[in-house]
Amino acid sequence: MENRIGKSYMARKALFAKGLREGRLTVQEIETALPAGTLTAAERWLLYYSLRAAQVEIIDEVTGQVDHGFSLEEPAPQEH
């Protein structure tokens, strides 16, 4: 367990350093460094949130879209 936490911490630290240095990271870089099961859903959300707050663009390499963490489209109004 300790080893897993240590590796996760070092991977997050390296991602932040690279993101701050380059101003961007890809979703694929993040997922490769921290594969499923490495972080809880809350920890993963906090990582993405913190990167965005540090003004690091998170880009999907496949689609080229920037992940803003929220939908840019307004939801359709609900009929009552």
C-alpha positions as CSV (number, residue, x, y, z in Angstrom):
1,M,0.0,0.0,0.0
2,E,2.8,2.5,0.9
3,N,4.5,1.8,-2.4
4,R,1.4,2.5,-4.3
5,I,0.8,5.8,-2.5
6,G,4.5,6.8,-3.1
7,K,4.3,6.1,-6.8
8,S,1.0,7.9,-7.2
9,Y,2.5,11.0,-5.3
10,M,5.6,11.0,-7.5
11,A,3.5,10.6,-10.7
12,R,1.2,13.5,-9.7
13,K,4.2,15.7,-8.8
14,A,5.8,15.0,-12.2
15,L,2.6,15.7,-14.0
16,F,2.2,19.0,-12.2
17,A,5.8,20.0,-13.0
18,K,5.4,19.2,-16.7
19,G,2.0,20.8,-16.9
20,L,3.3,24.1,-15.3
21,R,6.4,24.1,-17.4
22,E,4.5,23.4,-20.7
23,G,1.1,24.9,-19.9
24,R,-0.7,21.8,-21.1
25,L,-1.0,18.0,-20.6
26,T,-3.0,15.4,-22.5
27,V,-5.6,13.2,-21.0
28,Q,-3.6,10.3,-22.3
29,E,-0.4,11.4,-20.4
30,I,-2.4,11.7,-17.2
31,E,-4.1,8.3,-17.7
32,T,-0.8,6.6,-18.5
33,A,0.9,8.1,-15.5
34,L,-2.1,7.3,-13.2
35,P,-4.0,4.3,-14.6
36,A,-7.4,3.3,-13.4
37,G,-7.2,2.1,-9.8
38,T,-4.3,4.4,-8.9
39,L,-6.6,7.1,-7.5
40,T,-10.1,7.2,-6.1
41,A,-12.7,9.0,-8.2
42,A,-12.5,12.0,-5.8
43,E,-8.7,12.1,-6.0
44,R,-8.8,12.0,-9.8
45,W,-11.4,14.8,-9.9
46,L,-9.2,16.9,-7.5
47,L,-6.2,16.3,-9.7
48,Y,-8.0,17.5,-12.9
49,Y,-9.5,20.4,-10.9
50,S,-6.1,21.4,-9.5
51,L,-4.4,21.3,-12.9
52,R,-7.1,23.5,-14.4
53,A,-6.9,25.9,-11.5
54,A,-3.1,26.1,-12.2
55,Q,-4.1,27.1,-15.7
56,V,-2.8,23.9,-17.3
57,E,-4.8,23.0,-20.4
58,I,-5.9,19.4,-20.5
59,I,-6.2,18.3,-24.1
60,D,-7.6,15.0,-25.5
61,E,-4.9,13.9,-27.9
62,V,-7.5,12.0,-30.0
63,T,-10.1,14.7,-30.5
64,G,-7.9,17.8,-29.9
65,Q,-10.6,19.1,-27.5
66,V,-9.6,21.0,-24.4
67,D,-11.2,19.5,-21.2
68,H,-12.6,22.5,-19.3
69,G,-14.2,20.3,-16.7
70,F,-17.7,21.5,-17.5
71,S,-20.0,21.5,-20.5
72,L,-19.8,24.7,-22.6
73,E,-23.3,24.1,-23.9
74,E,-26.3,25.2,-21.8
75,P,-28.6,22.4,-20.9
76,A,-31.9,22.3,-22.7
77,P,-34.7,23.9,-20.6
78,Q,-36.9,21.4,-18.8
79,E,-40.5,21.4,-19.7
80,H,-42.9,21.3,-16.7
